[in-house]
Amino acid sequence: MTPLHPALSANRSHATHPRHADSDFARDLQAGLSRRPRSISPKYFYDTAGSALFDRICALPEYYPTRTECALLARHAGEISALAGPRAEIVEFGAGSLYKVRLLLDAMDRPAGYLPIDISGEHMTAAAHELRRACPHLEVQPVVADYTQRLLLPASAAGSGQRLGFFPGSTIGNFAPEEAERFLRLAAQVLRGGALLLGADLVKDPALLHAAYNDAEGVTAAFNLNLLARANRELGADFDLSAFTHSAFYNAPYQRVEMHLVSQRRQQVDICGEAFAFNEGETLHTEHSHKFTIDGMRAMAARAGFRPGPVWTDPERLFSVHWLQAPAD
Ligand code: AVJ
């Protein structure tokens, strides 16, 4: 296959970047390759090249979640804005697509603030800058933090309304079920007196799921393989990208799409001086993308302390957006 992105043709023998043997990525990759089954957190997909590939995934004809969720947010923005009330503050978990949050902000009654929470300060600073330019009256307050850990948010601005958490894209599906519930429990606490607007992808015909994660253009394959390209670029690893293939399939008993990188032959890879052997057919598991039922998501939210409110879905029931009321102050 011809590489889709220049990132994938990164020359293995000419690493131009410093090698960060002591980075989180190096440590997590080495640990992930040392356990069985081998796995690595999907958060490492999103370097500059990976984020660009993800943006392309969102525009693919087979990848229904983004456009379905955006249509739901646009269609119900009035109702969402009425529930949020005047002067609401939006707290976004992950500095995601500015496009989605603008669908909300543009419909809301004098939103008081936007607080994106992201581990990458760089990505967020860029997003915050762009949003400040587009909405000069909005208080944009980025928070550099890992939102899967305990959260401490800045106090609400004087005269502001309720705090509305925003977690779109079904990113919650990347968590294991117990982690998802733990995240919701933390969110219910930080959003006390407010609510969470949550995007959740729904269980459906496995053929549709298969197509969404095995697009004809091979962008999802390139996105998956970029993890290895990133290890070559950043860590000076020597993954042979032509010797690994993308594999994505729906695991029905677990209600999740799994992505793996499959070794096409017996091979050895060097990462920061440590050698890792792969057998033919051995995989590195790179992502879980859990799918939900509407009732299942509402039940999980209720266990985490939310009171489930309205839920919006498309006629084909591909995707869902949930209003979850946080406990009172
Ligand atoms: C950003 C985690 C929601 O699981 O669908 C897209 C990432 N992976 N194609 C998803 C992804 C492969 C996406 N999330």
Boltz pocket constraint, residues with backbone or C-beta under 6 A from the ligand:
constraints:
  - pocket:
      binder: B
      contacts: [[A, 57], [A, 65], [A, 169], [A, 170], [A, 171], [A, 173], [A, 174], [A, 212], [A, 213], [A, 220], [A, 287], [A, 288], [A, 289]]
      max_distance: 6.0
